[in-house]
Amino acid sequence: MRLAFMGTPAFAAPVLSELVVAGHDVAAVYTRAPKPSGRGHKLKPAPVHALADELGLAVRTPKNFRSQDTLEDFRALDLDVAIVVAYGLILPREALNAPRHGCLNLHASLLPRWRGAAPIQRAIMAGDKITGVQVMRMEEGLDTGPVLLSESVEIAHDDTMGTLHDKLAPVAAGLAPRALAALERDALVETPQPEEGVTYAHKISPEEAKIDWSQPAPVVDRHIRGLAPFPGAWFEAKGERVKTLMSSLTDGAGAPGEILGTDGAVVVSCGDGAVSLSILQRAGKRAQDADVFLRGFAFAPGDRLS
């Protein structure tokens, strides 16, 4: 089929790769424009952009889809369908209706749970036991369209945003060619989303990423793992902001934020119970195992984190 691929982050790149392998005609790849990165602030293309360049595909990086020129260029592609995976731009009705078969979105949750920008993080933070990837026909509403294909994935007790992302990405990559094969056979069945059970995966703000040590230990643990490695849950100690990228539940009791031990890990008391922090990162530094981190940032039992 002749299609446009619309995506930006690493999660979307395997989907594009599989569509090319399946022999589809990718007329254009739409992605977000390169952003400054690193100390030199050099422009760095997003993962989908880099892959498209490697595959020799035409890349387009409009700032939005409100421009008539952008819409006309999109219509002129004469597409059968558009595949959208974590693109990052809102598509107006004119764009959604331009391809002959509309636009299909791959979303990393079991809709209607976790509509929106951060479904992987929110699922872990909420303590969900299961999530998945679904192919949905796009409407103007936020992730409201009917579901076409679905595959579930269990969330392990020690999953982080990073590990769950890496479980879900190949699932998405496998679903996309299946969806297009069914579309070619006119065999896709549209299932409307239920009206009950709607939740929203709002984008994580820097303020929300701060750890609230007064919460019960399971909540703190899920908060840390759900935000690791990005954007990273953080606390303040000795006037410095420190991220923690891996934790687990452990025994212990004390005042919220009180350090209970530093033997190979940083054990911190919560509102109920305690967590063991095993990977930490100072601002501007690389992430380190706790025992290495503690050589350059001394904590002592009785110290308080905020």
N, C-alpha and C positions, 0 to 999 in steps of 0.2 A: 504494500500500500504506500501511497505517497503521503508523507506525514511531516509535520514540524515537531521537533522535540523542544520542550520548554522546561528547563531546570537549572539549578545552580550548584548545590553543595555536593559533597562526596556521596551522600545517600543516592543521588540521582544518576551519578556517572555509570554504575553498572547497568542500569536500565537502558541508557543510550547504547552502550556497548552491545547488549543482547539484541536490541532492535536492528542494529547494523548486521550482526552475525546472522540474524533471521532473514536477511535479504530485503528489508524494507528500504524504500527510497526516502532518505531523510533529506528533504528539500532545504531545510534550514534549522539551525539550532539557536534558540533564544535563551539568553542567560543574562545575569547581572553583569554590569561593566566591571573591569578590574579595579581593585582598590589598593591604595598604598599599603605596603607591608614592610615590617622589619625596620632596622635602624636607618637604612637609607631611604625608606619610604618609596621604594620602587613599586610600580604597579604590578600586582600579582593577579593573574587570571583565576577565576573560580575553577574548581575541579572539572565541571562540565565543559567550561570554555577550553581548558587545557586539553581535555580528551578530544573535543571536536576538532581542535587544531591538529592534533596528532592523526586523526582519522581523515583529515582533509575536507571537513564539512564546512559549509558556509555558516558563519556566526553573526548574530545580530544582538545588539545590546541596547535596546531602547530604554529611556529613563522611565517611561510609562506607556500605557496603551490608550491614552486619551487623545493623542495626536492623530489627526486624520491621515497624515502621511504614513504613520506607522500602521494604521488599520488598512489603508489601501495596499501597502506593501504586503501585508499578511494575506489579504484577499487574493492578491495577484499570484500567490504561490499555488493556487488551485489545488488545495489539499483534500485528501480523503478524510483525514483525522489529525488532531493534535494530541500529543501525549504530554501531560504536565506532571512534573514531580518536584515539589518544593522549589517552585520557580521564584516566588517572592514578589511578584507583581500581580495586581488585580486585573482580571480580564473582563472588559465590559461585554454587554450582550452582543454587540456587533462582532467581536472577536470570537465569542463562544459559538456563534451561529455560522461563522465563515466556512469552516471545513464541512464537507458533505455529511460526515457522520458526527460532527460536533467535536467537543474536547473531552478527553478522558483523563482523570486525575488519579494518581496512585498516592494513597494517604496511609501513614504509618500508625493506624489505630483501628479499632473495631467500632465503626460509626454506629450510632451518633455519639459515642463516647470520645471525648478529646478531639472535637473539631478545633482547627486553628493551628497556630504556629509551632507549638512545642509539645507534640503528643508523646514523644518518647520520654522526655524528662518528666512530664506530668504523670504518666502511667506509673513510673517507679516511685515518684514522690508520694503518690496516693496509696501505694501498697497494692496495686493491681497484681493479680496472679497470672493474667493472660492479656495479650494484646495481639496485634497482627498487622496485615497489610490488606487494603481493599482497593479495588478499581471502582471508580465512581464516575458517573456521567456528570459533568460540571453544569451547575446552574449559577445564577447571579448571587445566591445566598452563600454564606461561608460554610463550605463542605456539607451542603444540604442535599445534594443530588442523590438519585437512586444508585444502589450498589449493584455492580455487575459481576464481580468475582471477589473472593475473600479467602484468606489463609491465616490461620491462627498460629501464634507463637507463645510458648510459656515464658514467663519472667522468673528467672532464678533468684534465690534469696540474696545472692551476691552480685547480681547484675548491676552494672553502671550504665549511664547513658551511652558510653562508648561501646560496651560489649553488646548491649541490646541493639544498638544501631547496626553493629556488624552482623547480628543475627537476621535483622529485618531487611537489610539492603539486598542480599541475594534472593530473598523471597520476592521482593518487588521486581527484581530483574527477571525472575521466572514468570511472574504473573503477566507482565506487559505483552510478551509475544503470544501468550495463551489468549489474552483478551483480543488481540488483533486477529488471530486465527479464527476465533469464534465470531468476531465482527464480520469477517469476510464470508463466513458461512451463514450469516444472519441468524446466529445461534445464541447471542447474548440475551440473557434474561434480566430485566431490570426489576430490582426489589426496592420499593420505597423504604426509606429509613423510618423506624418507629418514632413516634412523637415523644415517647417517654425515654428517660435515660440520657438526655442531652447534657453534655458537659463541654466546657471550653478550655482548650490548652493555650491560655494566654502566654505571650512572650515573657521570658524571665527577665525581670529588671535587676540591675546591680544591687539595689537595696533588698530585694527579695532573696537574693543569693546569700545574704548574711545569715549565719547560723544563730538560731535562738536556743541557747542552752537550757532555757527553762522548759522546753518541750520534752516529752518523754523520749527516752533513748531510741526506740524504734522509729519515731518521727524524724529525729535528728539524723539517724543512720540513712534513712531513705532520702532525706534532703541532700545529704552529701553525695550519695551514689547517683541520685538522679541528675545532679549537676556536674558530674565528672565525665569527661575532662573539661567540658564547656557548658556554661561559663565558669564553673568552679565555685563551690560553696566556700565562704571565707569567714574569718574571725579576726579580731584585733588582739595583738599581744606586744607589749613593750613599744607601743606607739607605731606599730607596723601592721599592715594588712597581710595575712597569711591565708593561702588557699589550702584546703585539704581535699584530696582527690580519691581517697579510699578509706573506708571505715568498716567496722563490724561491731556487733553488740558484745558486751562483756559485763562481768560483775563489778559492782562498786557503788558507793553512795557518798554523796557530799553535797556541797552547795553547787547550784548550776554554774558551769564553766570552771569549776575547780579541777586542777590537775591532780589526779590520784596516783599516777605512776609514769615513769619514763624509761622503763626497761625494754628497749627494742621497739616500743611504740608509745604514743602519747595517749594515755587513758584519761578521759575527761568525764566528769560527772554531769548528768543532765537532770531535768526536773524529776525524772524517775528512771533509775538505772544509769548506765554509763556506756560510752562508746570508746573504741580503740582506734586511733588515727594512725594509719600505716604509711600513707604517702602525703607529703606536704610540699608546699611551694611558696617561697618568698617572692615578693614583687620583683620582676625583672630577672628572676633566676629560673633554672630548670627544676622540674619536679624531682623530689628525692625521697628514697625510702626513709622512714622515720629515724632509723639508727644513724644514717648519714646526716640527715637534717639536724639532729640533736648535737652533732659535733660543732656546728657553727651557730646554733641558736639554742642556748641552754634554757630548758625549762626545769623547774623543780616542783616536787609535790607541794601542794598548797598554793601555788601560783594560780591566778584567776585569768581566764580568757573572757573577752567581751565581744 
